[in-house]
Amino acid sequence: MTDTKISSIPPDELGQLLNETNFTKREILEFYKYAARDSDSEQSIDKKTFAQLCFENGIKNVALIERLWKVWDIDADGALTHFELIMGLNPILRGNRNDVASFFFDLYDLDGSLDLSAKEVISVYSDMLCFTQGDESEGLSHEQKKHLTEWVEQQQREHGKLDKENFIEAIENLEVNNERAPLLSWRTAYYVFLTAWFEMGTSFALPAMGALSDRIQARFDTNEEGIGTLTSAYFFAAMVGPLVGGYAMDKYGPGIVVIGANILVLTGAILQALAKGNDQMWVIVIGRLLLGFGGEITPFTTVEILGRLFPDYFGLMAGVRNLIQSLSGFLAFVLLPIWAEVSDDPERGTSFALWMCAVLGFISLLACTIVNFSMKKEKITAAANEGADQKAISKFVRAFAQATTPQMPGCRRWLMPLPFWFAVFGIKAQYFAPFGFTAFSNNIYKEKFHQSRGQSSFLSGFISLVAGLMSPFIGELSDRIGKRSLCLAIGSSLSVAGFVVLALANSGKPPVWIASTLFALQYGFGDTVAYISIRFIVGINRSGLGYGLYGVFGNFIATLVPLIGGFLMESSNGINKLLWYFAGLMALGTLCWIVVFLLEGPRSLLELPADQVIETSDEDLKLAALSYIASPVKPSFRRGKKQKRSTGAGEDEVDDEEEEEARASLDMNSPAES
């Protein structure tokens, strides 16, 4: 359903929807904004439009469409208002098991008596299984009818009648595994080990120009300007790569995209190792462009894969990922110079170190390929263990959700909500202290605080190491308490304090250590929570696009900040000006997160703990629809954090004549373009 007209929402309706549904305020407002207006009234959807949308999404069973309309048209006035639409969508998109059970009770209660009979359940259930067909479908088998009849009669004997309260209680009491997936398992160890290698090629190939700076200059007969060119090539491509990768991820999923990204990283690392001499400078420039393009795609695709593998422990796994990346970044600066010393010939030593980057790039590609294969195998196994009835029920509800959920027009998918743009700066600010500032910190610590270059380098490593060790704990804390934007604002204020300490102090070790500790605390929380906040703000269906736009604008900010910093350093009293400059940037980052909180609200996905983010699960749909009663298949699922709520639904082939007859029975003309 798409339309560009905007509908306002009465305050009383908004309040009621916030109280009675699990949608956020922004989701409700967007539903009103993008709800279809193909009917005569701009404030509602008529029955013809409703049926047309169902047909276009594969639901062609006339009786079922009639039943769905009666359930959703609460006041039976022949028009589906936006309020009724959102109330109807809640159980199939954001419902817990009770919400879903209530929806199916209303669907089954054909005569409106509030007391289900076996005949009613069998009639509607049969239509759901044959939702792509007309009224002449064969329906349920004798065995399926028997199972449903026995279950209904058992409930009636136990309670006297099967009203809504008893139905919901019966569904709630169906035996399934309600526990979260175990964290400590061979599956967890397997996937954590493999995903740890996803970004290893990037982690070593990216800093090679800095870690081997003197050797690279000798290898290509260039100077610091040449090294700057190679570094800039990476970040130039890094502004484009995420946008392309994000768009591809939304369309094809993160698994195949991370493989493609690592192919680019491996190719870039090979070119980086092959190039020799000033006449081949163009080869290594191309290699650095490929590294930048692919290397900035691997982080968010890795995060999304972890989110799908471990939905109950997403924050924790994001923290583990950050710990691994911090350690690998630290090891890159340690191991690359060591590898370069394996040969007495400097040229061979440099080649060996660069080829090791390529080897790690190959291991990254191999690891993500294995994980992608394993995830597909898990999905196939789960599908094999699922009965035909269960598949049909899930497919029907998802098709119905796809048909009736207001969607943004294609071009509007690129228009991100206002909180996203504040978050872009807020996220990038998390990296000013550990990265942007380190371009100047060695000189500042040496001149103002009389630290040696070795001590200054150690402090930079200290920030990354402490932050990495904190990440898993911060991720688990984020899952448990939520409040992410406020916590990020508090974290950013720690770095403000750190830069103020450095600006006000004149000399000595304590100010440096105090500031570095504050930077580490801020970076530990920010690196774990800030980046993944994109998917909470823009939604999982647009997360790839969100990551891509962040990559473009975030890297532009990352390029601009040190340029201004360098200008300030060259001015009179440059050190103090630079420190106050970074304090101001972090204060702006703090303000951005406060604005994000005010715009998103306390009930937004960004602020809710993981266990309060409700999305209707397939298992609850199957239970409430009684599919495990009609066709018993041992449930092999768990309940925990729900899976993503909307998927596309394919259409079964239906004879053209049959479809025309179905349309005629609904008194419809051939559908116009929606």
Secondary structure, 3 states (H helix, E strand, C coil): CCCCCCCCCCHHHHHHHHHHCCCCHHHHHHHHHHCCCCCCCCCEEEHHHHHHHHHHCCCCCHHHHHHHHHHHCCCCCCEEEHHHHHHHHHHHHCCCHHHHHHHHHHHHCCCCCCCCCHHHHHHHHHHHHCCCCCCCCCCCCHHHHHHHHHHHHHHHHHHCCCCHHHHHHHHHCCCCECCCCCCCCHHHHHHHHHHCCCCHHHHHHCCHHHHCHHHHHHHCCCCHHHHHHHHHHHHHHHCCHHHHHHHHHHHHCHHHHHHHHHHHHHHHHHHHHHCCCHHHHHHHHHHHHHHHHHHCCHHHHHHHHHHHHCHHHHHHHHHHHHHHHHHHHHHHHHHHHHHHCCCCCHHHHHHHHHHHHHHHHHHHHHHHHHHHHHHHHHHHHHHHCCCHHHHHHHHHHHHHHHHHCCCCCHHHHHCCCHHHHHHHHHHHHCCHHHHHCHHHHHHHHHHCCCCCHHHHHHHHHHHHHHHHHHHHHHHHHHHHHCCHHHHHHHHHHHHHHHHHHHHHCCCCHHHHHHHHHHHHHHHHHHHHHCCCHHHHHHCHHHHHHHHHHHHHHHHHHHHHHHHHHHHHHCCCCHHHHHHHHHHHHHHHHHHHHHHHHHHHCCCCCCCCCHHHCCCCCHHHHHHHCCHHHHCCCCCCCECCCCCCCCCCCCCCCCCHHHHHHHHHHCCCCCCCCC
